[in-house]
Amino acid sequence: MGSALRDDQLMIGEAVRRALVGEADIDFHYCRDADEALRRALETAPTVILQDIVMPGVNGLDLVRSYRADPTIGRTPIIVLSTHDEPTIKRDAFAAGADDYLVKLPDRIELIARLRYHSLAYRSQIERDEAYRALRESQEQLLAANRELQRLTNVDGLTGVSNRRYFDEYIEAEWKRALRTRTPLSILMIDVDHFKHYNDTYGHLAGDEVLKKVAQAIRDGCRRSSDLAARYGGEEFAAILPLTPASDLPLIAANLGRSVEALQLTHPASSGGPFVTISIGGATVVPQTSSALSELIEAADRALYRAKHAGRNRAAFAA
């Protein structure tokens, strides 16, 4: 335990020093100058400060305020020593930031008891603060880890777009919202044309790179924050488009098709052209209590089948 005393009377400092003789856990520093006292306090970081209230050339309460204003020692307990026992002086001392008030010279037993009490309370508070900071940091790290884990569980490991699991959760939630608000919900089912032929020609590693680039193009085409691009399975993707009417689907699908073709991923085995292309099936519904989500997905699937049957590298839409 460290303590510092600022008093203009040398005999007061000596009396306090003698009172603390034999207390091995108390390190006592005496200063007569206010500037020195503040500097010494910053150097030694005491756990208690004893401060005289009346001194020549400086107001003891001003020094108390200086301690309190410093970010390093601003929370250190301060015990004011004074020859006065008036309530108004005590009031001013506490208002300036004192934690305790003793009329000098206090009884040795009482002085040591108060020093130990304030020092222990201060160190305990520091330990609690450190433990709280460590706990906060641990909680923040845990939250970050949980957010990352949640993100990873929702993301397809190969392509980086949402996976089938999250697709199912998201479209279920959007279906319920559209049912409640009586707003349109659209979906695009997207298939990479002749992808098996691509794998047979260039190998699965090259095929994986194609899926990554096509997924990125689809994700970039889902421009609104409520849109969701997902890998539905294998070389098939899906785009969930809340609040999107059927009249918007042809343009969105055409843009997606052009974006994929613009990648210029060579695919000589494709019947749709020299590059990798996609086929798209779209459907829109304003959900009713009598309708089912599966009907929307099945309608988009049937439209996709028609697009592929018609020659691929095109889009078709549910009537």
Order of alpha helices (4+ residues) and beta strands (2+ residues): beta-alpha-beta-alpha-beta-beta-beta-alpha-beta-alpha-beta-alpha-alpha-beta-alpha-alpha-beta-beta-alpha-beta-alpha-beta
